[in-house]
């Protein structure tokens, strides 16, 4: 049996190597949140079930969606020092993967979708809006109803389908982010903190989408 993966240690190693590469004489500055999902298995020698090893540090998010039931089966929780100040890796930050990153193991099914999203998505779209966008985009892709740009992309492979899902989610989040009168999750949280903030939140908007599929021939 293969050894169990240790994504938190992988992140720690990458963090240390990045610090070394960006230190003197370079002296580059910057910080970043981090989240990742590594697909593994619980019983590789019998009847394996896919297991996600999910690592989280900061206010980005991993969301696991089950399209056949249109439900979220797992999501990471945001990590903040205080409101709008997330835990981060980098210069001028005390946070490190070994002591701050959260590791979860989640058993999933074939066709479950995994979304890695920056805070520019979850600050502008509520969870049910993310699920609706993903399921709608997936339905369009499966039924050949993508726009012309995506239809020309590599004969509609799984990779092109996931790019379509991710792109549609980015577009939906950006629409709210640029609307000064929209209601948004960030606005709701700000009001709870006693702050007068309206509309969406302009921020980095990034999405990586993946689907769990059985390898052909097995």
C-alpha positions as CSV (number, residue, x, y, z in Angstrom):
1,X,0.0,0.0,0.0
2,X,1.3,3.4,-0.9
3,X,2.0,5.9,2.0
4,X,-0.6,8.4,2.9
5,X,0.0,11.9,1.4
6,X,0.8,14.8,3.6
7,X,-0.4,18.0,1.7
8,X,0.2,20.2,4.7
9,X,3.9,19.3,4.7
10,X,4.0,19.7,0.9
11,X,2.8,23.2,1.3
12,X,5.2,23.9,4.1
13,X,8.1,22.7,1.9
14,X,6.9,24.9,-1.0
15,X,6.5,27.9,1.4
16,X,10.1,27.5,2.7
17,X,11.5,27.1,-0.8
18,X,9.6,30.2,-2.0
19,X,10.9,32.3,1.0
20,X,14.4,31.2,0.2
21,X,14.0,32.1,-3.5
22,X,12.6,35.5,-2.8
23,X,15.0,36.5,-0.1
24,X,18.4,38.4,-0.5
25,X,19.5,39.5,-3.0
26,X,16.0,39.5,-4.5
27,X,14.0,40.8,-1.5
28,X,10.6,40.4,-3.2
29,X,7.6,41.2,-1.0
30,X,4.1,39.8,-1.0
31,X,1.6,37.4,0.6
32,X,-1.0,34.9,-0.6
33,X,-3.7,32.7,0.8
34,X,-3.5,29.0,-0.2
35,X,-5.9,26.2,-0.8
36,X,-5.5,22.9,-2.6
37,X,-7.2,19.5,-3.2
38,X,-5.2,16.3,-3.8
39,X,-7.1,13.3,-5.1
40,X,-6.1,10.0,-3.5
41,X,-7.8,6.8,-2.5
42,X,-8.7,5.0,0.8
43,X,-8.2,1.4,-0.3
44,X,-5.9,1.2,-3.4
45,X,-5.6,-2.6,-3.3
46,X,-9.3,-3.6,-3.0
47,X,-12.2,-1.4,-4.1
48,X,-10.9,2.1,-3.9
49,X,-13.0,5.1,-3.1
50,X,-11.8,8.5,-4.2
51,X,-10.7,10.7,-1.3
52,X,-9.8,14.4,-1.4
53,X,-7.1,15.7,0.9
54,X,-8.0,19.4,1.2
55,X,-5.6,22.0,2.5
56,X,-6.8,25.5,3.5
57,X,-5.0,28.6,4.8
58,X,-6.8,32.0,4.5
59,X,-10.0,33.1,2.9
60,X,-10.0,31.3,-0.4
61,X,-12.3,28.3,-0.6
62,X,-12.5,24.7,-1.7
63,X,-16.1,23.7,-2.5
64,X,-17.1,20.1,-3.4
65,X,-20.4,20.1,-5.4
66,X,-22.5,17.0,-6.2
67,X,-24.3,17.9,-9.4
68,X,-26.8,15.0,-9.5
69,X,-28.3,16.3,-6.2
70,X,-27.3,20.0,-6.6
71,X,-25.8,20.1,-3.1
72,X,-22.6,21.0,-1.5
73,X,-21.0,18.1,0.3
74,X,-18.0,19.9,1.7
75,X,-16.6,23.4,2.0
76,X,-13.6,24.9,3.7
77,X,-14.1,27.7,6.3
78,X,-12.4,31.0,6.0
79,X,-9.5,31.8,8.3
80,X,-9.2,35.4,9.4
81,X,-7.1,37.2,12.0
82,X,-9.9,39.8,12.0
83,X,-12.5,40.9,9.5
84,X,-11.1,41.3,6.0
85,X,-7.6,40.3,7.2
86,X,-7.1,36.7,6.3
87,X,-4.3,34.4,7.3
88,X,-1.7,34.4,4.6
89,X,1.7,33.1,3.6
90,X,4.5,35.5,2.7
91,X,6.4,38.5,3.9
92,X,5.3,40.4,7.1
93,X,3.0,37.5,8.1
94,X,3.3,35.2,11.1
95,X,1.3,32.4,9.4
96,X,2.9,29.1,8.3
97,X,1.3,25.9,6.9
98,X,2.5,23.6,9.7
99,X,0.8,25.6,12.4
100,X,-2.0,27.3,10.6
101,X,-3.2,25.3,7.6
102,X,-6.3,23.1,8.1
103,X,-6.3,19.6,6.5
104,X,-9.5,17.7,5.8
105,X,-10.1,14.3,4.2
106,X,-13.4,14.0,2.2
107,X,-14.7,10.8,0.5
108,X,-16.3,11.7,-2.8
109,X,-18.0,10.0,-5.7
110,X,-17.5,9.9,-9.5
111,X,-18.8,13.1,-11.1
112,X,-18.5,15.2,-8.0
113,X,-17.0,18.6,-8.9
114,X,-14.2,20.3,-7.0
115,X,-13.9,24.1,-7.1
116,X,-11.0,26.1,-5.9
117,X,-12.0,29.8,-5.6
118,X,-10.4,33.0,-4.5
119,X,-12.2,35.3,-2.1
120,X,-13.3,37.5,-5.1
121,X,-15.8,34.7,-5.9
122,X,-17.2,33.9,-2.4
123,X,-17.3,37.6,-1.4
124,X,-19.6,38.3,-4.3
125,X,-21.7,35.1,-4.7
126,X,-23.7,33.2,-2.1
127,X,-23.2,29.5,-2.0
128,X,-26.5,28.7,-3.6
129,X,-25.6,31.0,-6.5
130,X,-22.2,29.2,-7.0
131,X,-24.0,25.8,-7.1
132,X,-26.6,27.1,-9.5
133,X,-24.0,28.5,-11.8
134,X,-21.9,25.3,-11.8
135,X,-24.9,23.0,-12.4
136,X,-26.3,25.3,-15.2
137,X,-22.9,25.5,-16.9
138,X,-22.4,21.8,-16.6
139,X,-25.8,21.2,-18.2
140,X,-25.0,23.5,-21.1
141,X,-21.6,21.8,-21.7
142,X,-23.1,18.3,-21.6
143,X,-25.8,19.4,-24.1
144,X,-23.5,21.2,-26.4
145,X,-24.9,24.7,-25.6
146,X,-21.7,26.5,-25.0
147,X,-20.9,29.7,-26.9
148,X,-18.8,29.6,-30.1
149,X,-15.5,30.2,-28.4
150,X,-15.9,27.2,-26.1
151,X,-17.4,25.0,-28.8
152,X,-14.2,25.3,-30.8
153,X,-12.0,24.3,-27.8
154,X,-10.5,20.8,-28.4
155,X,-13.7,18.9,-29.3
156,X,-15.4,19.5,-25.9
157,X,-13.1,17.4,-23.7
158,X,-13.6,17.2,-19.9
159,X,-10.8,19.8,-19.6
160,X,-12.7,22.2,-21.9
161,X,-15.9,21.6,-20.0
162,X,-14.3,22.5,-16.7
163,X,-12.8,25.6,-18.2
164,X,-16.3,26.6,-19.3
165,X,-17.7,26.0,-15.8
166,X,-14.9,28.0,-14.3
167,X,-15.2,30.9,-16.8
168,X,-19.0,31.2,-16.2
169,X,-18.5,31.4,-12.5
170,X,-15.8,34.1,-12.9
171,X,-18.2,36.1,-15.1
172,X,-21.0,35.8,-12.6
173,X,-18.8,36.9,-9.7
174,X,-17.3,39.8,-11.7
175,X,-20.8,41.1,-12.6
176,X,-21.6,41.5,-8.9
177,X,-18.2,42.8,-8.0
178,X,-18.6,45.7,-10.5
179,X,-22.2,46.5,-9.3
180,X,-22.1,49.2,-6.6
181,X,-25.8,48.5,-5.8
182,X,-25.7,44.7,-5.6
183,X,-26.3,42.7,-2.4
184,X,-23.3,40.6,-1.7
185,X,-21.9,38.2,1.0
186,X,-19.1,40.7,1.7
187,X,-21.6,43.6,2.2
188,X,-23.6,41.4,4.6
189,X,-20.5,40.5,6.7
190,X,-19.4,44.1,6.7
191,X,-22.8,45.3,8.1
192,X,-22.5,42.6,10.8
193,X,-19.2,44.2,11.7
194,X,-20.8,47.6,11.9
195,X,-19.3,48.9,8.7
196,X,-21.2,50.9,6.1
197,X,-20.3,49.0,2.9
198,X,-22.6,48.6,-0.1
199,X,-22.4,46.6,-3.4
200,X,-20.0,44.0,-4.6
201,X,-16.3,43.8,-3.7
202,X,-13.7,44.4,-6.4
203,X,-11.0,41.8,-5.8
204,X,-9.1,39.1,-7.5
205,X,-11.5,36.5,-9.0
206,X,-10.0,33.1,-9.8
207,X,-11.6,29.7,-10.2
208,X,-10.2,26.2,-10.9
209,X,-12.8,23.5,-11.6
210,X,-12.3,19.8,-11.8
211,X,-14.5,16.7,-12.0
212,X,-13.8,13.3,-10.5
213,X,-13.9,10.6,-13.2
214,X,-12.9,7.0,-13.3
215,X,-9.8,6.3,-15.3
216,X,-10.7,4.6,-18.6
217,X,-9.9,0.9,-18.6
218,X,-10.7,0.4,-14.9
